[in-house]
């Protein structure tokens, strides 16, 4: 499996958001790409906003077991997930910078060869100014 040049994949993305005793679930079926650079695996796709804008998103799966979620565009966000650790980050918006931290409760990644496929599962809490905003679950499955 040579992923150095990138491999087109079908992506099924499910996110669950729990805030203020309410749960929302979002499902997306997208086309994306998996690229391997050194020992790091990147899963790239474009997220469609309500206004139709496409936002580039990258999941960076590092050899140390950490995962980063990177959203580009006008509002730049980089969330880092390390199993049972807190990680600080910022969110660049047109109105200024907001500061957040994540606490990763569960983190799992698996990759298969034939066909090239895998899944990423992250459960985390999001905080700002020391206050918990909500609990989140992200499940991304991809298949070549």
N, C-alpha and C positions, 0 to 999 in steps of 0.2 A: 504494500500500500504506500505509494509515493504521494504524500500530501504536500510536498514542498512547493508545488506549482498551484495548489488549490484544487479542491474537488467540489463540484456543485452538489448540494444536498437539499432534501426536503426537510423542513423544520416544523415541528409541532410544539408550540409554546403555550404553557398554561401558567397563569399567575393567579394567586389568591391573596386578597388584601383584607385584613381584619383591622378595622378602626372603629372606635366608639361603639362596640358591641354589634357592629354590622360587618357582614362578610360579602365581598364582591369577588366574582371569578371572571377572568378574561381568557379567552382561547383564541389563538392565532395559528393559521397554517401559512407558512412562508417559504420562499426559496432563499437559500443562503449558500455559504461557502465555508469549507473547513480547510485551514492552511496550517501546516506545521513549520515552525522556524526554530531550529535547534531542538531543544526538548520541550518547547512551549507550543501548545495547540490553541489556535484561534478559530472561533466560530463567529462568522459575520453574517449579518442580515440587515434589512432595512425595515423599520417599524413605520407603519402609516398612521399619521396623526389624524384627528377629527377633521382638520382643515385640508386634508389630502397631502400634506407635506410628508416627505420621506426622511426619516431620521436614521443615520447609520448607527448600528449597535454592534459591539464586539464583546464576546465573552472570551477572556484570556485565561486559559487553564495552565497554571505554572507547575513545573516539576516538584515544587515544595508542597503541593496540595492546595495552595490558595487559588482563588478564582476572583477575577475582576470583571465587573460589568461596566462597560464604557459606552456612554451615549454621546454622540457628537452633535453638531448643529449649533443653533443660537443658544440653547440651554445645554451646557456641557456637564455631564455627571460621570463620576468614577466611583463606583462602590467596590470595596474590597471585602472579600469573605475569607476568613481564616477560622477553621473549626474551633468553636468555643472560645473565641477571642473577640475583643472589641477593636474596631478599626474606624478611625476618623477620616472624614472626607468633606469636600465642598461641592456645591452645586452652583455653577455659573449660570445666572439668568440675566435677561435684559435689564432687570431691575436691581441687579447687584448679586453679591455672593451670599449663599446660605450655607451654614455649617451643619453637618450631620455626623452621626456615628452609627455603625451597625454592630450588632452582636449576633454572631452566627451560631445558631442552635444545632443545625445539622447540615452536612455537606457531603455530597457523594457524586462521583463521576465514574463512568465506565465507557470503554471503547471496544468495539468489536471489529474484526477484520473482514469477514466475508458474509454479507456485503459490509462495506464501511458504514458503521452506524455507532450510535452511542447515546448516552443521556447524562444530563446534569441536573442535580436536585439540590436546591439551597433553601433552608428555612432560617429566617433571620428576623430580628426586631430592629426597628429604625427609631433613632432618638434625635432630638434637637434640643439644645440647651438643657440637657440632662433629663428631659421629659420624653417618655415613650410615645411615639406617634402611632405605631401600629405593628402588627406582626404580618410577615409576608412569606409566601411560598412561591418558588419559581421552579418549574419543571420544563426542561427543554430536551426534546428528543429529536435526533437527526438521523437520516438514512440517505445513502448515496443512490 
